[in-house]
Amino acid sequence: MTRRQRSTLSTILRYLVLGIVGLVMIYPMIWMVGASFKTSNAEIFSSIGFIPKNPTLDGYISGWNAEPYKFGVYMFNTYKFVIPKVIGTVISSTVTAYGFSRFKFKGQGFLFGLCMATLFLPQVVLNVPQYLLFSQMNWLNSYLPIVVPSFFAVDTYFVFMLVQFMRSISRELEEAAEIDGCNSLQRLVYVIVPMVKPSMVSCALFQFMWSSNDFMGPLIYIDSVKKYTASLGLRMFMDAEAGFQWNKVLALSIITILPSLIVFFLAQDQFVEGISAGGVKG
């Protein structure tokens, strides 16, 4: 066997293994999509096959029009807080990362280390004190406890990602802008932001997907069913029906994750570039 034949065979084997692994990982999603078009629980759980015998849209129609509110209300509620939270996270994380990566001040190392230490602090530890704080501020049964903290760079993972990216950017560009009369804010807006845009997109996508799937946050702070998010609405729908139809649950689950999938694929290139750039050590 020649070297070229061995190389071709090796390539075929690699892609074959990758294809099998990819199919195994994505099959649960394929099964969920197929099961959402099935007619009964018996058909859904009778086999691992995903092709329905008699495809139907009943799961989507009856699930979307479920009582007491249509599922569209819960979807709208979800993005009422997700979009401001994404905006707040990107802005605050960018400004904070710029401060840590470009300025020298007393206690900088200690503050940055303290900021990074919060990554190891479980959210469950903070739930009670945060609830008491927001209760005193009369913010309960609103999206403020979920949205407002994001404007203060509380998601330190994104700060760390952007700091790593900014440290890899040459300071000469900022020095040239400073000579032209740009202040710190202008250098951030006109020089740094265009260069860290891929990492900012990555932060936005991560926050968008995490916030869209958030269950505990709305569960803790939201009391009114009318203000429930998609995750709470889906859970309430499951609790409301004894012996509920799984095709409805799966159909609503697909509807819930569709926006995240669409946003991810639209920004896939910049997302991958931002993740790669975030790993550069400055």
Secondary structure, 3 states (H helix, E strand, C coil): CCHHHHHHHHHHHHHHHHHHHHHHHHHHHHHHHHHCCCCCHHHHHCCCCCCCCCCCCHHHHHHHCCCCCCHHHHHHHHHHHHHHHHHHHHHHHHHHHHHHHHCCCCCHHHHHHHHHHHHHCCHHHHHHHHHHHHHHCCCCCCCHHHHHHHHHCCCHHHHHHHHHHHHCCCCHHHHHHHHCCCCHHHHHHHHHHHHCHHHHHHHHHHHHHHHHCCCHHHHHHCCCHHHCCHHHHHHHHHHHCCCCCHHHHHHHHHHHHHHHHHHHHHCHHHHHHHHHHHCCCC
